[in-house]
Structure formats: structure tokens, C-alpha cells
Amino acid sequence: MTRKTIASGEPLKLAVVGHTNTGKTSILRTLLRDVYFGEVKNEAATTRHVEQAKLTDSQTGEVLVVLYDTPGLEDASGLMDWLEDNTASRRDGIERLQQFLAADIAQGGEALNSNEDYSQEAKVIRQLLASDMAIYVVDAREPVLGKYKDELAILSWAAIPVMPVFNFTDSQDANIDEWQTMLARRNLHISTRFDSVAFEFADEMRLWQNLATMLTHSEMLEQLMQRRIENWAQLNDEANIIIADFLINVAAFVREISEDDDPMPVLQQMQEAVRQSERAMQHNLLNLYKFYDNDVAATPLELKAYQQDPFDPELLKSYGIRTTSGAAAGALLGLGIDAAALGTTLGLGAAIGGIAGGLLSNTSSIADRITGVKRLYIDPATLTLLATRSIDLLTALRHRGHAATDATQLLYKGEKSSIEQSLDDESATVTPWPTHKLPSELKKARGKPQWSSLSSGKSEQAQLLRADMAWSLSVKLQ
């Protein structure tokens, strides 16, 4: 229980405290980018013991902040009554808390009645007295009640800086104004908002900055903030390269058939290869941001928007994407014949009668006519759809807290994905580029089948060949 005043160069010991079920573990999951930390349930007293986690400098490995997840304060009002009855008011707060910790009711055990057992509160107070500062997690949806006032009174006796943090601020039922009035009356004028589900990186930076203003020595927090900013920007760069590499891989995908061959079997094979490639790209993004497509936590991939077949004509329509050919709306399969390798692909209608009518032969180049070869590419409409959906997923990941347990807890601050925007406003431009104006990198990929592992089957070699072009396209995606 001995605590020293934090000195320059020492890690900050930060206790995360609050009433039961306010989202303490949820906030830690999001700060740690760890869906596995602790246990998150919509029920009281999920955390029963103090759990420790560390935030380190990603370059040096130096521990900058040690976080302590504490059990919820279940009956602060009852504890306050005991403290008033059994400790001397002339003693300072720490002495009164230490007297409580030495009492039987702080030890727990079968000999005590349930209304005499304050062992959970004792765990919180022991950690408070051993920490440099604390954040008091507030469920912003809760009204200001007497039990919360008693909690703050007890926390103040530990004589360390305490900063309230409002969780679930995205809820329409938030009562932040009432809370801030009550906090100000208790000389708690510095607070912040940090929603563990609807995540905003700027909110996290504000949390660390506000904590730093309350410390005499804030070097570790300043170092942490600088590193987190660098890492967040690097993640975005890496994510856009993953998307760009996927798009170029698909754009360079080509299959050749003889002039008299039925294209449908080849088209179906190409479609399945693209589906699998998109799924692999989505998994790479999830892993990059430390979301995992498993049973531990729901992921954005459980949303229908990311499960729908990219070759579904209705999906193209829902994104407001139209083909550059004269193909009937909704009939596009998403694959076509690219004559000049410049993205001017004619879509293939669902009614294959159009092919028999000469659609394929009319789009073949002179050289192909001589050799009797036709080339099949992924058409611009599908490439544009894949790009739009990839960018939507990246946006969702960057605004999703690691405490989100529901796949629908995806969008933030009431904003909508590209597909929802297009459904509301069919004239809205939601794609990263017009369908008929593919970026130069994707146009160039049309003539480079060796860039595509889907064409060559040589994954590592193809990736090396398209690396420079993927970097160039990633800059445009941002």
C-alpha cells in the first residue's frame, strides 16, 4: 500500500475504478487494442480481481504506463456509513481508508453476512493507495445518484488525482451535463469522453493529455502520446497498402479462352478466386487492427455489407455503381472482356444470349482475332465496388472500439457507410473514383498479368512485382 510520488522516468501507475458495470474493462480493451483483455458482459461485477496491463514504447519496449483494472464499487454508500461510524473524522483520508483495510469487513470470508462484506471495495482501495492516479469511469447514460457521490468522496480520500471518464457517450440517453455539474461541486473540473465502442482516436489523445496536465512529471505520458500518434498513422498507411495490393492483384487477373469456348465456366472460376482474395484482404485488415474473426468478439465481417457477393448485380446497384457498357442495370456479372487493357470493359449480361449475338467478338483486339484468343478481366464496375467496400471496412475498423461485442456496433457519431449513403441518396458520389476513370495504377495492371497471383499462381513473386504500384495507389486511396 506504499506509494511514492511519481518521479521523472518512472512508469505511471493508473488505476481504473468506478461503479460496477460502467465499462472499466471495456475502456481498457480499447486502450490496449486487445479484445481478449478481461471479461466483458452486460451484468454486474464481471471483474472480481485487480488485473494489470502495460502500455509500452513500441520501439524501445520501455514500460510507460501500468494500468490496473479493478472490481466495481458495489456498495459505496454502505461503506461510507461504516467509515463515518468507525473511523475518526479528525484523521486524514488515507488513515481512515487504512483503518478500513485492517478491519474484518475488508477481508471477506464466510463468517460475514453479505451486507458486511466489503472485500471487493477493499481491493479497489488497496490499488488506489498503490497508484499514482485514477480514472473514474462513468456510464454517461446513468443519472446522477447518491451512490456515485459517495464513491467520489471515498476516492478523494486516497489523495491522488482522479479524472472522470465518460463512457457510452454516443448514447442518446447520455446525461453528461448533469454529471459535470455534480463533479464541479467536488472540485473535479477535468474530465473527458472516451467511448469504448464508438472509438475516436482524438478522444484517446485527449484522455492522455488531460491526465498529463494533472501530473508534475508527465514525461511518460507525453512519450506515450507521441508513439501512439506515430503508430496510428503507420497503421493507416499499412492498411491502405493492403487494400491497394488487393485491388492491383484483381485488376491484373486475366484468363484466356479460345474464340469458340463458352466463357461461363471460366467466369465462375474467376469470380470465386476474387471472392477468396477479398476475404483474405479483409482478414489482413482485421488482424492489422487486432480484431479477430472468431468467437471471442463480434467483428465487422459479420455485417451483411461485407458478406455480400461482390458479383451480385443488386449490390452494384445499391452502391450506385453503373456499368460503362450498355448492359442492362442489374444484369452485370462483374466480369467482362477488356479489349485495349485500359479499363474499357464491356460487362457480361446475365442473359448469355448477348454473347451469342457477338458481344465478345466485337470487343476483341485485332491481334486476338488473328490468334483466336479472348481475354477475360474483372471489369471496372466490380473493381470500383471492391475498392469502395474495402475503404468502408477500414473506416469502420478505425472507429470501432475493441470492447464492441455486437457486430452492428460499427458506425460512429451517426455517420453512415457508403452503401447506406447511396441508399438514402441515389445521386450521391460515394465511390473513390468514377467507374469509367480507374486510377492509372489499375489501368496499367490490366497489361501485367504477371502481377496477379490469381493469374500466375506465384503469390510472392507477383506481390514483389506489383509492390511499387501498390504503394502508389495506396497514397491515392488516402
TITIKOL-508009 format. One line per 5 residues: number of its first residue (from 1); their letters; for each residue x, y, z of C-alpha. Coordinates in nm, 4 decimals. Layout:
residues N
NUM> a> X,Y,Z | ...
end
This chain:
residues 478
1> mtrkt> 0.0000,0.0000,0.0000 | 0.3032,0.2236,-0.0048 | 0.3038,0.4732,-0.2896 | 0.5719,0.7182,-0.3873 | 0.5040,1.0403,-0.5726
6> iasge> 0.5667,0.9656,-0.9376 | 0.9143,1.0725,-1.0372 | 1.0607,1.1590,-1.3733 | 1.1312,0.8464,-1.5776 | 0.9027,0.6136,-1.3827
11> plkla> 0.6036,0.4378,-1.5394 | 0.2685,0.5860,-1.4451 | 0.0575,0.3551,-1.2267 | -0.3016,0.4240,-1.3306 | -0.5983,0.2642,-1.1521
16> vvght> -0.9223,0.2307,-1.3488 | -1.2098,0.2486,-1.0993 | -1.5830,0.3058,-1.0916 | -1.9208,0.1574,-1.0160 | -1.9881,-0.1970,-1.1249
21> ntgkt> -2.0778,-0.2436,-1.4935 | -1.9754,0.1052,-1.6124 | -1.7336,-0.0313,-1.8727 | -1.3949,-0.0217,-1.6980 | -1.2716,-0.3384,-1.8680
26> silrt> -1.4230,-0.2181,-2.1959 | -1.2196,0.1013,-2.1858 | -0.9037,-0.0942,-2.1113 | -0.9685,-0.3288,-2.4035 | -0.9892,-0.0347,-2.6387
31> llrdv> -0.6839,0.1420,-2.4944 | -0.4861,-0.1807,-2.5141 | -0.6263,-0.2754,-2.8598 | -0.6899,-0.6163,-2.7082 | -1.0232,-0.7981,-2.7479
36> yfgev> -0.9008,-1.0675,-2.5082 | -0.8270,-0.8497,-2.2026 | -1.0521,-0.9248,-1.9074 | -1.4133,-1.0274,-1.9451 | -1.6886,-0.8051,-2.0789
41> kneaa> -2.0517,-0.8920,-2.0031 | -2.3690,-0.6922,-1.9643 | -2.4029,-0.7892,-1.5988 | -2.2777,-0.6656,-1.2640 | -1.9424,-0.7478,-1.1041
46> ttrhv> -1.7797,-0.9198,-1.4002 | -1.4299,-0.8251,-1.2800 | -1.3616,-0.9822,-0.9378 | -0.9879,-0.9213,-0.9046 | -0.7389,-0.6494,-0.9943
51> eqakl> -0.5852,-0.7171,-1.3358 | -0.2707,-0.5476,-1.4639 | -0.1745,-0.4470,-1.8166 | 0.1146,-0.2448,-1.9542 | 0.1476,0.0119,-2.2301
56> tdsqt> 0.4998,0.0150,-2.3702 | 0.7020,0.2157,-2.6176 | 0.6614,0.0163,-2.9396 | 1.0174,0.0972,-3.0439 | 1.2145,0.0547,-2.7207
61> gevlv> 0.9892,-0.1786,-2.5212 | 1.0059,0.0610,-2.2256 | 0.7035,0.0405,-1.9945 | 0.5332,0.3796,-1.9951 | 0.2004,0.3173,-1.8198
66> vlydt> 0.0823,0.0331,-1.5967 | -0.2973,0.0045,-1.5994 | -0.4956,-0.1654,-1.3219 | -0.8459,-0.2915,-1.3916 | -1.0302,-0.3022,-1.0590
71> pgled> -1.3575,-0.4647,-0.9448 | -1.6667,-0.2483,-0.9456 | -1.7658,-0.0487,-0.6397 | -2.0862,-0.2256,-0.5420 | -2.1933,-0.0546,-0.2191
76> asglm> -2.0035,0.2698,-0.1656 | -2.2910,0.4151,0.0374 | -2.2767,0.1280,0.2852 | -1.9003,0.1612,0.3076 | -1.9315,0.5361,0.3659
81> dwled> -2.1706,0.4702,0.6536 | -1.9182,0.2270,0.8079 | -1.6345,0.4771,0.7666 | -1.8389,0.7511,0.9327 | -1.9290,0.5230,1.2230
86> ntasr> -1.5936,0.3522,1.2768 | -1.3186,0.5970,1.1829 | -1.2289,0.9318,1.3367 | -1.3144,1.2344,1.1240 | -1.0034,1.4097,1.2590
91> rdgie> -0.7835,1.1597,1.0751 | -0.6916,1.2210,0.7123 | -0.8462,1.0200,0.4327 | -0.5606,0.7752,0.3864 | -0.5563,0.6891,0.7578
96> rlqqf> -0.9298,0.6253,0.7554 | -0.9010,0.4025,0.4480 | -0.6118,0.2100,0.6050 | -0.8214,0.1541,0.9167 | -1.0963,0.0111,0.6972
101> laadi> -0.8497,-0.2195,0.5185 | -0.7376,-0.3600,0.8543 | -1.0961,-0.4405,0.9594 | -1.2640,-0.7790,0.9204 | -1.5223,-0.6488,0.6729
106> aqgge> -1.2414,-0.5774,0.4242 | -1.1142,-0.9354,0.4376 | -1.4314,-1.1117,0.3270 | -1.4976,-1.4723,0.4149 | -1.7868,-1.6982,0.5073
111> alnsn> -1.8148,-1.5615,0.8625 | -1.9512,-1.2294,0.7339 | -2.3028,-1.1563,0.6218 | -2.3359,-1.0324,0.2648 | -2.4147,-0.6793,0.3855
116> edysq> -2.0950,-0.6781,0.5936 | -1.8628,-0.7953,0.3156 | -1.6739,-0.5076,0.1567 | -1.3870,-0.7191,0.0227 | -1.4483,-0.6016,-0.3357
121> eakvi> -1.4303,-0.2366,-0.2291 | -1.1154,-0.3220,-0.0318 | -0.9447,-0.4486,-0.3498 | -1.0211,-0.1184,-0.5206 | -0.8951,0.0918,-0.2289
126> rqlla> -0.5724,-0.1102,-0.1923 | -0.4981,-0.0468,-0.5583 | -0.5858,0.3218,-0.5267 | -0.3377,0.3664,-0.2432 | -0.0676,0.1976,-0.4512
131> sdmai> -0.1341,0.4025,-0.7678 | -0.0220,0.7437,-0.8902 | -0.3623,0.8470,-1.0194 | -0.7006,0.7075,-1.1174 | -0.9616,0.7413,-1.3843
136> yvvda> -1.3186,0.7130,-1.2599 | -1.5321,0.5546,-1.5315 | -1.8826,0.6973,-1.5610 | -2.1627,0.5371,-1.7593 | -2.2906,0.8562,-1.9221
141> repvl> -2.6365,0.7002,-1.9564 | -2.6800,0.6804,-1.5781 | -2.8496,0.9572,-1.3778 | -2.6504,1.1260,-1.1009 | -2.7291,0.9237,-0.7893
146> gkykd> -2.6187,0.9391,-0.4273 | -2.4133,0.6201,-0.4538 | -2.1906,0.7825,-0.7176 | -2.1351,1.0859,-0.4937 | -2.0267,0.8514,-0.2122
151> elail> -1.7872,0.6734,-0.4489 | -1.6208,1.0013,-0.5386 | -1.5934,1.1000,-0.1722 | -1.4158,0.7735,-0.0902 | -1.1856,0.8078,-0.3926
156> swaai> -1.0887,1.1601,-0.2835 | -0.9571,1.0231,0.0474 | -0.6823,0.8358,-0.1398 | -0.5198,1.1759,-0.2081 | -0.4302,1.1065,-0.5720
161> pvmpv> -0.5511,1.2865,-0.8858 | -0.8805,1.1415,-1.0112 | -1.0158,1.2131,-1.3578 | -1.3724,1.1157,-1.4527 | -1.4037,0.9483,-1.7940
166> fnftd> -1.7453,0.9312,-1.9594 | -1.8154,0.6025,-2.1354 | -2.1069,0.5290,-2.3714 | -2.1151,0.8939,-2.4750 | -2.2651,0.8052,-2.8125
171> sqdan> -2.5924,0.7100,-2.6480 | -2.8920,0.9382,-2.6870 | -2.9552,0.8900,-2.3144 | -2.6259,1.0492,-2.2066 | -2.6508,1.2802,-1.9028
176> idewq> -2.3119,1.4448,-1.9284 | -2.4235,1.7975,-1.8345 | -2.5759,1.6797,-1.5059 | -2.2667,1.4778,-1.4271 | -2.0304,1.7681,-1.4970
181> tmlar> -2.2314,1.9941,-1.2632 | -2.2021,1.7390,-0.9820 | -1.8304,1.6820,-1.0499 | -1.7553,2.0540,-1.0440 | -1.9090,2.0786,-0.6961
186> rnlhi> -1.6488,1.8241,-0.5890 | -1.3612,2.0158,-0.7468 | -1.3321,1.7673,-1.0337 | -1.3086,2.0100,-1.3217 | -1.1017,1.7991,-1.5624
191> strfd> -1.2916,1.5169,-1.7300 | -1.3008,1.3618,-2.0741 | -1.5140,1.1494,-2.3030 | -1.3976,0.8116,-2.4245 | -1.6481,0.5753,-2.5795
196> svafe> -1.5090,0.2216,-2.5733 | -1.7403,0.1114,-2.8563 | -1.7700,0.4152,-3.0872 | -1.3975,0.4864,-3.0843 | -1.2343,0.8167,-3.1767
201> fadem> -0.8549,0.8354,-3.1752 | -0.8755,1.2068,-3.0929 | -1.0708,1.1172,-2.7767 | -0.7925,0.8839,-2.6679 | -0.5318,1.1537,-2.7212
206> rlwqn> -0.7444,1.3957,-2.5188 | -0.7647,1.1419,-2.2368 | -0.3858,1.1126,-2.2127 | -0.3402,1.4884,-2.2496 | -0.5842,1.5647,-1.9676
211> latml> -0.4111,1.3130,-1.7427 | -0.0760,1.4739,-1.8220 | -0.1998,1.8153,-1.7084 | -0.2666,1.6683,-1.3624 | 0.0885,1.5380,-1.3122
216> thsem> 0.4080,1.7076,-1.2005 | 0.6118,1.4674,-1.4123 | 0.4274,1.3807,-1.7334 | 0.7219,1.2701,-1.9488 | 0.5994,0.9119,-1.9777
221> leqlm> 0.2530,1.0188,-2.0926 | 0.3984,1.2614,-2.3447 | 0.6226,0.9855,-2.4802 | 0.3235,0.7515,-2.4961 | 0.1138,1.0051,-2.6875
226> qrrie> 0.3872,1.0666,-2.9423 | 0.4344,0.6958,-3.0038 | 0.0599,0.6277,-3.0278 | 0.0204,0.9035,-3.2880 | 0.3044,0.7588,-3.4936
231> nwaql> 0.1684,0.4054,-3.4667 | -0.1857,0.5116,-3.5619 | -0.0600,0.6842,-3.8773 | 0.1555,0.3838,-3.9647 | -0.1427,0.1506,-3.9266
236> ndean> -0.3385,0.3623,-4.1730 | -0.0524,0.3521,-4.4245 | -0.0199,-0.0256,-4.3927 | -0.3960,-0.0756,-4.4261 | -0.4145,0.1271,-4.7460
241> iiiad> -0.1239,-0.0713,-4.8921 | -0.3107,-0.3948,-4.8119 | -0.6174,-0.2616,-4.9975 | -0.4160,-0.1268,-5.2916 | -0.2233,-0.4526,-5.3278
246> flinv> -0.5509,-0.6462,-5.3335 | -0.7033,-0.4195,-5.5989 | -0.3997,-0.4399,-5.8284 | -0.3880,-0.8157,-5.7817 | -0.7507,-0.8350,-5.9002
251> aafvr> -0.7087,-0.5784,-6.1791 | -0.4190,-0.7765,-6.3282 | -0.6165,-1.1007,-6.3126 | -0.6682,-1.2344,-6.6663 | -0.7787,-1.5610,-6.8219
256> eised> -0.7626,-1.6534,-7.1875 | -1.0148,-1.8646,-7.3736 | -1.0489,-1.9697,-7.7321 | -1.2856,-1.7754,-7.9500 | -1.5373,-2.0574,-7.9632
261> ddpmp> -1.5215,-2.1514,-7.5926 | -1.8129,-2.0988,-7.3552 | -1.6919,-1.8210,-7.1194 | -1.9231,-1.9070,-6.8283 | -1.7130,-2.1794,-6.6589
266> vlqqm> -1.4068,-1.9535,-6.6678 | -1.6083,-1.6563,-6.5437 | -1.7328,-1.8580,-6.2466 | -1.3783,-1.9683,-6.1609 | -1.2580,-1.6078,-6.1747
271> qeavr> -1.5427,-1.4908,-5.9556 | -1.4627,-1.7471,-5.6870 | -1.0922,-1.6563,-5.6948 | -1.1795,-1.2887,-5.6402 | -1.4182,-1.3724,-5.3543
276> qsera> -1.1466,-1.5660,-5.1749 | -0.8926,-1.2908,-5.2381 | -1.1259,-1.0262,-5.0936 | -1.1902,-1.2392,-4.7862 | -0.8137,-1.2768,-4.7313
281> mqhnl> -0.7702,-0.8987,-4.7637 | -1.0469,-0.8399,-4.5088 | -0.8811,-1.0804,-4.2647 | -0.5500,-0.8979,-4.3096 | -0.7181,-0.5682,-4.2162
286> lnlyk> -0.8839,-0.7240,-3.9119 | -0.5547,-0.8699,-3.7925 | -0.3713,-0.5422,-3.8527 | -0.6089,-0.3605,-3.6181 | -0.6135,-0.6565,-3.3771
291> fydnd> -0.9705,-0.7586,-3.4421 | -1.0023,-1.1294,-3.4952 | -1.2796,-1.3053,-3.6826 | -1.3590,-1.5592,-3.4119 | -1.5963,-1.6369,-3.1258
296> vaatp> -1.4329,-1.4037,-2.8724 | -1.5817,-1.0830,-3.0101 | -1.8041,-0.9828,-3.2960 | -1.6296,-0.8317,-3.5971 | -1.7393,-0.6052,-3.8810
301> lelka> -1.7206,-0.9025,-4.1169 | -2.0365,-1.0318,-3.9549 | -2.2238,-0.7442,-4.1147 | -2.4035,-0.8290,-4.4354 | -2.2356,-0.5372,-4.6101
306> yqqdp> -1.9064,-0.7279,-4.6072 | -2.0514,-1.0734,-4.6672 | -2.2481,-0.9979,-4.9811 | -2.1240,-1.1405,-5.3066 | -1.9313,-0.8658,-5.4930
311> fdpel> -2.0735,-1.0087,-5.8177 | -2.4326,-0.9680,-5.7085 | -2.5928,-0.7211,-5.9537 | -2.8131,-0.5799,-5.6787 | -2.5059,-0.4956,-5.4702
316> lksyg> -2.3625,-0.2890,-5.7548 | -2.6919,-0.1038,-5.7790 | -2.7056,-0.0427,-5.4037 | -2.3666,0.1286,-5.4218 | -2.4892,0.3428,-5.7096
321> irtts> -2.2349,0.1864,-5.9463 | -2.3307,0.1669,-6.3116 | -2.1510,-0.0124,-6.5901 | -1.9754,0.1759,-6.8703 | -2.1251,-0.0548,-7.1313
326> gaaag> -2.4862,-0.0575,-7.2338 | -2.5572,-0.3625,-7.0234 | -2.8960,-0.3755,-6.8549 | -2.8938,-0.2464,-6.4975 | -2.8667,-0.5340,-6.2541
331> allgl> -2.7590,-0.7808,-6.5209 | -2.3861,-0.7258,-6.4820 | -2.1976,-1.0280,-6.3556 | -1.8943,-0.8145,-6.2871 | -1.6658,-0.9771,-6.5418
336> gidaa> -1.6068,-0.8771,-6.8991 | -1.3790,-0.8629,-7.1981 | -1.1188,-0.5881,-7.1944 | -1.0003,-0.5158,-7.5466 | -0.7385,-0.2430,-7.5010
341> algtt> -0.6244,-0.3262,-7.1471 | -0.7269,0.0239,-7.0357 | -1.0328,-0.0466,-6.8284 | -1.2924,-0.0005,-7.1014 | -1.4540,-0.3340,-7.0259
346> lglga> -1.7931,-0.4379,-7.1529 | -1.9933,-0.6134,-6.8873 | -2.1423,-0.9562,-6.9493 | -2.5161,-0.9715,-6.9093 | -2.6821,-1.2446,-6.7094
351> aiggi> -2.8571,-1.3411,-7.0293 | -2.5790,-1.5185,-7.2164 | -2.7740,-1.4675,-7.5366 | -2.5912,-1.1369,-7.5673 | -2.2639,-1.3248,-7.6018
356> aggll> -2.4014,-1.5443,-7.8778 | -2.5119,-1.2275,-8.0515 | -2.1493,-1.1196,-8.0975 | -2.0771,-0.9213,-7.7800 | -1.7442,-1.0952,-7.7237
361> sntss> -1.6161,-1.0915,-8.0790 | -1.6934,-0.7220,-8.1158 | -1.4629,-0.6363,-7.8253 | -1.1623,-0.8444,-7.9227 | -0.8469,-0.6745,-8.0410
366> iadri> -0.7157,-0.7378,-8.3938 | -0.4281,-0.9459,-8.2575 | -0.6658,-1.1626,-8.0607 | -0.8848,-1.2160,-8.3630 | -0.5859,-1.3458,-8.5555
371> tgvkr> -0.4892,-1.5886,-8.2791 | -0.8472,-1.6764,-8.1935 | -0.7985,-1.5798,-7.8248 | -1.0232,-1.3867,-7.5927 | -0.9092,-1.2362,-7.2622
376> lyidp> -1.1356,-1.2055,-6.9591 | -1.0742,-0.9398,-6.6930 | -1.2505,-0.8106,-6.3850 | -1.4476,-0.5122,-6.5056 | -1.4191,-0.1520,-6.3753
381> atltl> -1.7559,-0.1597,-6.2002 | -1.6531,-0.4553,-5.9849 | -1.3091,-0.3065,-5.9143 | -1.4776,0.0152,-5.8024 | -1.7163,-0.1809,-5.5790
386> latrs> -1.4280,-0.3757,-5.4227 | -1.2366,-0.0523,-5.3572 | -1.5377,0.1209,-5.2012 | -1.6191,-0.1709,-4.9764 | -1.2544,-0.2057,-4.8663
391> idllt> -1.2354,0.1628,-4.7722 | -1.5659,0.1312,-4.5830 | -1.4235,-0.1591,-4.3834 | -1.1064,0.0330,-4.2997 | -1.3108,0.3325,-4.1820
396> alrhr> -1.5204,0.1022,-3.9642 | -1.2134,-0.0560,-3.8064 | -1.0589,0.2808,-3.7247 | -1.3747,0.3859,-3.5409 | -1.4571,0.0618,-3.3630
401> ghaat> -1.3543,0.0078,-3.0026 | -1.2129,-0.3282,-2.9023 | -1.4893,-0.3603,-2.6454 | -1.7612,-0.3755,-2.9123 | -1.9414,-0.7076,-2.8684
406> datql> -2.2127,-0.6570,-3.1287 | -2.1339,-0.6647,-3.4993 | -2.3786,-0.3797,-3.5523 | -2.1758,-0.1556,-3.3187 | -1.9855,-0.0378,-3.6207
411> lykge> -2.0537,0.3144,-3.7312 | -1.9727,0.6171,-3.5230 | -2.1245,0.9549,-3.4388 | -2.4278,0.8709,-3.6515 | -2.2281,0.8637,-3.9741
416> kssie> -2.3156,0.6150,-4.2438 | -2.1227,0.3815,-4.4657 | -2.1004,0.4424,-4.8378 | -2.3703,0.1877,-4.9076 | -2.6135,0.3486,-4.6606
421> qsldd> -2.5417,0.6927,-4.8019 | -2.6143,0.5707,-5.1526 | -2.9403,0.4125,-5.0430 | -3.0501,0.7461,-4.8951 | -2.9355,0.9480,-5.1938
426> esatv> -2.9012,0.7690,-5.5241 | -2.7223,1.0667,-5.6777 | -2.4533,1.0720,-5.4072 | -2.0985,1.0041,-5.5245 | -1.9662,0.7527,-5.2762
431> tpwpt> -1.7024,0.5696,-5.4773 | -1.3313,0.6643,-5.4609 | -1.3331,0.7306,-5.8366 | -1.5840,0.7312,-6.1222 | -1.6327,0.3814,-6.2590
436> hklps> -1.5150,0.4855,-6.6063 | -1.1982,0.6524,-6.4723 | -0.9952,0.3872,-6.2972 | -0.6671,0.5071,-6.1414 | -0.3655,0.4750,-6.3676
441> elkka> -0.2216,0.2001,-6.1456 | -0.5233,-0.0236,-6.2073 | -0.5213,0.0531,-6.5792 | -0.1547,-0.0387,-6.6008 | -0.2214,-0.3627,-6.4149
446> rgkpq> -0.4517,-0.4667,-6.6998 | -0.1473,-0.5322,-6.9189 | 0.0578,-0.7013,-6.6448 | -0.0890,-1.0467,-6.5794 | 0.2366,-1.1456,-6.4083
451> wssls> 0.1436,-0.9015,-6.1284 | -0.1521,-1.1164,-6.0263 | -0.1137,-1.4264,-5.8135 | -0.4645,-1.5149,-5.9315 | -0.3305,-1.5433,-6.2877
456> sgkse> 0.0147,-1.6876,-6.2266 | -0.0316,-1.8784,-5.9026 | 0.3043,-1.7388,-5.7886 | 0.1990,-1.5362,-5.4862 | 0.5295,-1.3985,-5.3517
461> qaqll> 0.6774,-1.3224,-5.6929 | 0.3609,-1.1457,-5.8104 | 0.3457,-0.9390,-5.4914 | 0.7034,-0.8193,-5.5375 | 0.6316,-0.7188,-5.8968
466> radma> 0.3290,-0.5052,-5.8015 | 0.4753,-0.3611,-5.4783 | 0.5719,-0.0187,-5.6180 | 0.2391,0.0240,-5.7934 | 0.0523,-0.0789,-5.4777
471> wslsv> 0.2344,0.1881,-5.2785 | 0.1482,0.4496,-5.5430 | -0.2210,0.3525,-5.5386 | -0.2308,0.3448,-5.1556 | -0.1414,0.7149,-5.1492
476> klq> -0.4409,0.7906,-5.3715 | -0.6713,0.5841,-5.1515 | -0.5915,0.8053,-4.8537
end
